Amino acid sequence: MKISVVGCGKVGSAVAYTALLKGLTDDIVLVDASCDKARGEALDILQCRAFAPQAKVRQGEMPDTAGSDIVIITAGIPRKADEPRVLLLSRNAALIGDIARKAVQYSPNCILFMITNPLDVMTQLAFKVSGLPRERVIGMGTVLDTSRYRSCLARDFGADARDIDAYVIGEHGETMVPVTTGINVRGIPLEQWPGFCPETLERTVKEVIAASGQVIALKGGTVFAPAASACAVLEALVRDSNAVLPVCTFQEDLGVCVSLPTIVNRAGAKQVLSLPISADEASRFAKSVDNIRTYVKDLAEYL
């Protein structure tokens, strides 16, 4: 399994490192505009192999990604704490379009896995310019937001985050929709969980929406949660596990790339599943989709 990571900033390097530790690949190529940065990250990861699953790890250029099974694109300019993700569109669109085209040129059978923000729009750009089928262009989407949601719910209600069934859908951005309908802990409705409080749930939802900005303001960027979330998707792809994850893919009926619970396996993002939601949540999801549409219109010059 050959995985190439294009963009060796904090998130890209953390994804590569986490993928190695989880034994998801035996061949990692790191590509960055700064060859020294990519080489340094490759050497740092390589030097932990005495205590990790074995894999080749090396710095390369785009031609070195040839034959990749998965190409992860994390390149781009990160956002600041007070910036909405969509402000990154003009900064990152031309770069991402070029990388996606080259990735498919060298690895026509790959799966493109998008992490660059604004995530939904960049996934749509990669889908349009790559020519790949929709199931092979996947954005991390609200997998990260869902991880934050479950983690905060676990903290606030005294449960194991791995036992919580809850999703965030829609845009990976300010209009995301943390779904409160149907949350359960190993089949037990959250409303029946000891100590459940509607006001606490409402506060948790607000915290999840603001979570990224809070971390960026405190430490300059989000790293560990994005890496763990990205590797949850990678693991589903590599292990062919049919995991249900709210990845971002192109939804033909909506005309945009947006996150919904989806079966993910070695073939990519397969069947999108129907998630029971309330009328209010459906309305908020529709507004989230409309928000993505607004920014997708600005992609024309980059296609």
C-alpha positions as CSV (number, residue, x, y, z in Angstrom):
1,M,0.0,0.0,0.0
2,K,1.6,3.2,-1.2
3,I,0.4,6.5,0.3
4,S,1.7,9.9,-0.7
5,V,1.2,13.0,1.4
6,V,1.3,16.3,-0.5
7,G,1.9,19.1,2.0
8,C,4.1,18.4,5.0
9,G,2.9,21.0,7.4
10,K,1.8,20.1,10.9
11,V,-1.3,18.1,9.8
12,G,0.3,16.4,6.8
13,S,3.3,15.2,8.8
14,A,1.1,14.1,11.7
15,V,-1.1,12.1,9.3
16,A,1.9,10.4,7.8
17,Y,3.3,9.6,11.3
18,T,-0.1,8.3,12.6
19,A,-0.5,6.2,9.5
20,L,2.9,4.6,10.1
21,L,2.1,3.9,13.7
22,K,-1.2,2.3,12.8
23,G,0.5,0.1,10.2
24,L,-1.7,1.4,7.3
25,T,1.1,1.5,4.7
26,D,4.5,0.1,3.9
27,D,5.5,3.0,1.6
28,I,5.1,6.7,2.4
29,V,6.2,9.5,0.1
30,L,6.2,13.1,1.5
31,V,6.0,16.0,-1.0
32,D,6.2,19.7,0.0
33,A,7.1,23.0,-1.7
34,S,10.0,23.0,0.7
35,C,12.1,19.9,-0.1
36,D,14.1,20.3,3.1
37,K,10.9,20.3,5.2
38,A,9.6,17.1,3.5
39,R,13.1,15.5,3.9
40,G,13.3,16.5,7.5
41,E,9.8,15.1,8.3
42,A,10.6,11.9,6.4
43,L,13.9,11.4,8.3
44,D,12.1,12.1,11.7
45,I,9.4,9.5,10.9
46,L,12.0,7.0,9.5
47,Q,14.0,7.2,12.7
48,C,11.1,5.8,14.8
49,R,10.9,2.5,12.9
50,A,12.7,0.6,15.6
51,F,9.5,0.9,17.6
52,A,6.9,1.0,14.9
53,P,5.5,-1.1,12.0
54,Q,8.0,-1.2,9.1
55,A,7.6,1.1,6.1
56,K,9.7,3.0,3.6
57,V,9.5,6.7,4.3
58,R,11.0,9.2,1.9
59,Q,10.9,12.7,0.5
60,G,10.0,13.1,-3.1
61,E,8.6,15.2,-5.9
62,M,5.2,14.6,-7.6
63,P,6.7,12.1,-10.1
64,D,7.8,10.0,-7.0
65,T,4.1,9.6,-6.1
66,A,3.5,7.5,-9.2
67,G,1.6,4.3,-8.5
68,S,0.1,5.6,-5.2
69,D,-2.9,3.8,-3.9
70,I,-3.9,6.9,-2.0
71,V,-2.8,10.5,-2.4
72,I,-3.5,12.8,0.6
73,I,-3.6,16.5,-0.2
74,T,-3.0,18.7,2.8
75,A,-1.1,21.5,1.0
76,G,-2.3,25.0,1.4
77,I,-2.3,28.1,3.6
78,P,-3.9,27.3,7.0
79,R,-6.5,29.6,8.5
80,K,-6.2,32.0,11.4
81,A,-8.5,31.8,14.5
82,D,-10.7,34.6,13.4
83,E,-11.1,33.6,9.7
84,P,-13.9,31.4,8.3
85,R,-12.5,28.5,6.3
86,V,-14.0,29.8,3.0
87,L,-11.6,32.8,3.0
88,L,-8.9,30.3,2.0
89,L,-10.6,29.5,-1.3
90,S,-8.8,32.1,-3.4
91,R,-5.5,31.3,-1.7
92,N,-5.6,27.6,-2.1
93,A,-7.7,26.8,-5.2
94,A,-5.1,27.2,-7.9
95,L,-2.6,25.2,-5.9
96,I,-5.0,22.4,-5.2
97,G,-6.2,22.2,-8.7
98,D,-2.7,21.8,-10.0
99,I,-1.8,19.2,-7.4
100,A,-4.9,17.1,-8.1
101,R,-4.2,17.1,-11.8
102,K,-0.7,16.0,-11.3
103,A,-1.6,13.3,-8.7
104,V,-4.0,11.7,-11.1
105,Q,-1.5,12.0,-14.0
106,Y,1.1,9.9,-12.0
107,S,-1.5,7.7,-10.2
108,P,-4.5,7.3,-12.4
109,N,-5.9,4.5,-10.2
110,C,-5.5,6.4,-6.9
111,I,-8.0,7.6,-4.3
112,L,-7.7,11.3,-3.7
113,F,-8.1,12.2,0.0
114,M,-8.6,15.9,0.6
115,I,-7.8,17.7,3.8
116,T,-7.0,21.2,2.6
117,N,-9.5,23.9,3.6
118,P,-12.1,25.1,2.7
119,L,-12.6,21.4,2.7
120,D,-15.9,21.0,0.8
121,V,-15.0,23.4,-1.9
122,M,-11.5,21.9,-2.4
123,T,-13.0,18.4,-2.6
124,Q,-15.3,19.6,-5.3
125,L,-12.4,21.2,-7.1
126,A,-10.4,18.0,-7.0
127,F,-13.4,16.0,-8.1
128,K,-14.0,18.3,-11.1
129,V,-10.3,18.5,-12.3
130,S,-9.3,15.0,-11.6
131,G,-11.8,13.2,-13.7
132,L,-12.0,10.4,-11.1
133,P,-15.4,8.8,-10.2
134,R,-17.0,10.4,-7.1
135,E,-16.2,7.5,-4.8
136,R,-12.5,8.0,-5.4
137,V,-12.4,11.7,-4.4
138,I,-13.0,11.9,-0.7
139,G,-12.8,14.9,1.7
140,M,-12.2,14.3,5.4
141,G,-15.3,16.5,5.9
142,T,-17.1,16.3,9.2
143,V,-15.3,13.1,10.3
144,L,-13.1,15.6,12.3
145,D,-16.2,17.5,13.6
146,T,-17.8,14.2,14.5
147,S,-14.8,13.1,16.5
148,R,-14.9,16.4,18.4
149,Y,-18.7,16.0,18.9
150,R,-18.4,12.4,20.3
151,S,-15.4,13.4,22.5
152,C,-17.2,16.4,24.0
153,L,-20.3,14.3,24.6
154,A,-18.3,11.7,26.3
155,R,-16.7,14.3,28.6
156,D,-20.0,16.0,29.4
157,F,-22.1,12.9,30.0
158,G,-19.5,10.5,31.4
159,A,-19.4,7.9,28.7
160,D,-16.7,6.3,26.5
161,A,-16.4,8.3,23.3
162,R,-16.0,5.1,21.3
163,D,-19.4,4.0,22.4
164,I,-21.2,7.1,21.3
165,D,-23.2,7.1,18.0
166,A,-23.6,10.8,16.9
167,Y,-22.8,12.6,13.7
168,V,-22.0,16.1,12.4
169,I,-23.2,16.6,8.8
170,G,-23.1,19.3,6.2
171,E,-20.3,21.8,5.7
172,H,-16.9,21.4,7.4
173,G,-17.3,25.0,8.5
174,E,-19.4,27.4,10.4
175,T,-22.7,26.0,9.1
176,M,-22.0,22.4,10.1
177,V,-25.0,20.5,11.7
178,P,-24.3,18.5,14.9
179,V,-27.2,16.2,14.8
180,T,-28.9,15.7,18.2
181,T,-31.6,13.4,16.9
182,G,-31.0,9.8,17.7
183,I,-27.8,10.1,19.7
184,N,-27.1,6.9,21.6
185,V,-24.5,5.2,23.8
186,R,-24.2,1.6,22.7
187,G,-27.9,1.6,21.7
188,I,-29.1,3.5,24.8
189,P,-30.7,6.8,23.8
190,L,-28.7,9.8,25.2
191,E,-31.9,11.1,26.8
192,Q,-31.9,8.0,29.0
193,W,-28.3,8.2,30.0
194,P,-27.6,9.0,33.7
195,G,-27.2,12.8,34.2
196,F,-28.6,13.8,30.8
197,C,-29.4,17.5,30.6
198,P,-30.7,19.2,27.4
199,E,-28.9,22.5,28.4
200,T,-25.6,20.6,28.5
201,L,-26.2,19.1,25.1
202,E,-27.0,22.5,23.7
203,R,-23.7,23.9,25.1
204,T,-21.8,20.9,23.7
205,V,-23.2,21.6,20.2
206,K,-22.1,25.2,20.4
207,E,-18.6,24.2,21.6
208,V,-18.2,21.7,18.7
209,I,-19.0,24.3,16.1
210,A,-16.4,26.7,17.6
211,A,-13.9,24.0,18.5
212,S,-11.4,24.6,15.7
213,G,-11.1,28.3,16.2
214,Q,-10.6,27.8,19.9
215,V,-7.7,25.4,19.4
216,I,-6.1,27.7,16.7
217,A,-6.3,30.7,19.0
218,L,-4.7,28.7,21.9
219,K,-1.9,26.9,20.0
220,G,-1.8,28.2,16.5
221,G,-3.3,25.2,14.7
222,T,-5.2,21.9,15.0
223,V,-3.0,18.8,14.6
224,F,-3.8,15.7,16.6
225,A,-7.5,15.4,16.1
226,P,-7.3,16.0,12.3
227,A,-4.5,13.4,12.0
228,A,-6.5,10.8,14.0
229,S,-9.7,11.6,12.0
230,A,-7.8,11.3,8.7
231,C,-6.4,8.0,9.7
232,A,-9.8,6.7,10.6
233,V,-10.7,7.2,7.0
234,L,-7.4,5.8,5.8
235,E,-8.0,2.7,7.9
236,A,-11.4,2.1,6.4
237,L,-9.9,2.4,2.9
238,V,-6.8,0.2,3.6
239,R,-8.6,-2.4,5.7
240,D,-11.7,-2.6,3.4
241,S,-13.7,-2.3,6.6
242,N,-17.0,-0.8,5.4
243,A,-16.8,1.7,8.2
244,V,-19.6,4.3,8.4
245,L,-18.0,7.8,8.3
246,P,-19.3,11.2,7.5
247,V,-16.9,11.9,4.7
248,C,-17.3,14.6,2.1
249,T,-18.2,13.4,-1.4
250,F,-20.0,14.8,-4.4
251,Q,-23.7,14.4,-4.1
252,E,-25.3,14.5,-7.5
253,D,-28.7,15.4,-6.3
254,L,-27.4,18.4,-4.4
255,G,-24.7,19.4,-6.9
256,V,-22.0,19.9,-4.3
257,C,-19.6,18.0,-2.2
258,V,-20.9,17.7,1.4
259,S,-20.5,15.4,4.3
260,L,-23.0,12.6,5.1
261,P,-22.7,9.2,6.8
262,T,-21.1,7.0,4.1
263,I,-19.9,3.4,3.8
264,V,-16.1,3.6,3.2
265,N,-14.1,0.6,2.0
266,R,-11.2,-0.2,-0.3
267,A,-13.2,1.0,-3.3
268,G,-13.6,4.4,-1.7
269,A,-16.7,6.2,-0.5
270,K,-19.6,4.0,-1.5
271,Q,-23.2,4.1,-0.4
272,V,-24.5,7.3,1.4
273,L,-26.8,6.3,4.2
274,S,-30.0,8.0,5.3
275,L,-29.6,9.6,8.8
276,P,-32.8,10.3,10.7
277,I,-32.9,14.0,11.5
278,S,-35.5,16.5,12.7
279,A,-37.2,19.1,10.5
280,D,-35.0,21.8,12.1
281,E,-31.9,19.8,11.4
282,A,-33.0,19.2,7.8
283,S,-33.5,22.9,7.3
284,R,-30.1,23.7,8.8
285,F,-28.5,21.0,6.5
286,A,-30.2,22.6,3.5
287,K,-28.7,26.0,4.5
288,S,-25.3,24.4,4.9
289,V,-25.6,23.0,1.4
290,D,-26.6,26.4,0.0
291,N,-23.6,27.9,1.7
292,I,-21.3,25.5,0.0
293,R,-23.0,26.2,-3.4
294,T,-22.3,29.9,-2.9
295,Y,-18.6,29.3,-2.8
296,V,-18.5,26.6,-5.4
297,K,-19.6,29.2,-7.9
298,D,-16.3,30.9,-7.4
299,L,-14.4,27.8,-8.6
300,A,-15.1,28.4,-12.3
301,E,-11.9,30.2,-13.0
302,Y,-9.9,27.3,-11.5
303,L,-11.5,24.5,-13.5
